[in-house]
Amino acid sequence: MCGIVGYIGNKNSKDILIGGLSELEYRGYDSAGIAILTNGKIDTFKAIGKLVNLEEKVKDLEVDGLSVGIGHTRWATHGSPTELNAHPHLGEFSYVVHNGIIENYKELKESLISDGVKFLSQTDTEVIVHLYEKNFAKLDDELKAFEKTISQLDGAYAILLITKSDDKKIFFAKHGSPMIVGNSEDEIYFGSSDAALLGKASEVIYLEDGEYGYTSFGEIKLFNKDEEVALNKKPLVGDKISAQKSGFRFFMEKEIYEQSDVLSDAILGRVSDDKIIFDELESDFFDSVNHIKICACGTSYHSALSASYLLERDAKIPTTVEIASEFRYKEPLLSLDTLFIVISQSGETADTLEALKMAKRAGLKTLAICNVDNSSIVRGADFSIMTRAGIEKGVASTKAFATQVIVLWMLSLYLAQKRDSITKDKLQDEIKAIKHIPAATIVKDELHQQLKRLSKRYLHGHGFFFIGRDIFFPLALEGALKLKEISYLHAEGYPAGEMKHGPIALADSELFTVALIPKTLLYDKVKSNVEELCARDVTLLAISPEPFDLADDFIKTDSHTHPMGEFFEMMVVTQLLALEISIRVGNDVDMPRNLAKSVTVE
Ligand code: M6R
């Protein structure tokens, strides 16, 4: 999704803006641009495609002394990815970058056109800069004109605006899209996510919806509803090195290998020998909860589905799971004894955020399971449990999924112990199983090499079926999503027992079936489902601790005593399989086509 950076200071703003944008590349984009204002002189550059194209265009630009700059990576929503549609958008003397959607842009555009304004792009964003200049012409005051402009916008936005009429300031506003202001001594930085500010700013302010203001060298002025508000500065934590690839070919690969460590982090302090602890939750928060509804999108939806089995089985709480974009418009019936859980890696997914707002409006208790602290979803929920996966840069989510699942598993047990729906012995067995997960997810070189080799046999065919039962059904969905996201091959996840109700009609030797056949859960049932497929001559990749004679390829997993041990080990296998197939077909694993890391529009 789009990324924003900004800078005022004496350092080389060109390098800072490009560096910041490169830290945001993982969010996905199709064009990029910067504008730099030095002593009333503006330089703007835009390029479609990768950031290297923009770097090539700016290479001869010299920036000296105090300068003011804004930059943007765009993921096309209104208008195709062209240079004209790339940000910054320009008026006569002002420049703007924007994330989000201006919902009333058509009305505003028509009115501006009737005033004689000429538009260069097809974007909603361009209205902002023309509206600002129109307001400035009337009010003759930059801040007042900016205030008036944002008051006329409907929708979601994070905006940075610079103008030649006051060439040492950046005007900013946030409503519904993330924006962070950082500083280090007198240098001021902006970013739409922490990643752009790491290693630059030492302190940051996470702007709240409705906040706006301006910055000049060494100064930040923040307002809300015409009143100046105090700056709530926080130290910026996180290290840049962990945001780099550390020798792996792709961030996704690095993130698969990191899973064992981040899973250790996710359980740290949350499991003792005989109980589950969530210090971040108030002990009476779950009183009066009789139902759970979970809303999420994509991979987070798959972790929600896995959790629904665990919550019903362990905590004995009826649990339903919904895709957030469906939930939003179905006019759902919500009862006050329902706990509403949202799951999101980024904490900024528009549909999930809106589902959360709906639940809050209906008076439900809300809980966020999230990887990004201070994100919109975390700020919006009554309570949050952080998944502690660290920055995930690969667009295809891996370690974020792993940590979501382990947190949800711990949550099921936490609720089970609260409601006395689990015996002490069973809880201790579960805790033992949880503690074993970091070891179960260490990537073995032998396994990775085997997947590298066999991936060459799965580059053609007419599609993949990933099949599993129970919690291995959501894992099958996730395995299929991973593969299609980064290989662009057709893949579907299916409950193994459902194949004969239709999909088996597709079975032939060109149908690749990846079967998840755990030993600890419904082994015989899955085995016979897979045998039915083999009888139709599918090409089978079986993943199981038990040898499977009919398999064309076989990945032997370890023996586990708990199904979740098998779940996590098989998760790693499916991730590596997707990775190796994607590499063989020559795709950009970390930034697959048409996808964005954080989907902040519906
Ligand atoms: O940030 P979120 O977890 O809310 O994102 C939800 C989905 O957009 C995300 O999981 C998406 O499906 C990923 N590309 C999966 O790899």
Residues whose N, C-alpha, C, O or C-beta is under 5 A from the ligand:
A	BS01	M6R	C297 G298 T299 S300 I343 S344 Q345 S346 G347 T349 V395 A396 S397 A596 K597 V599
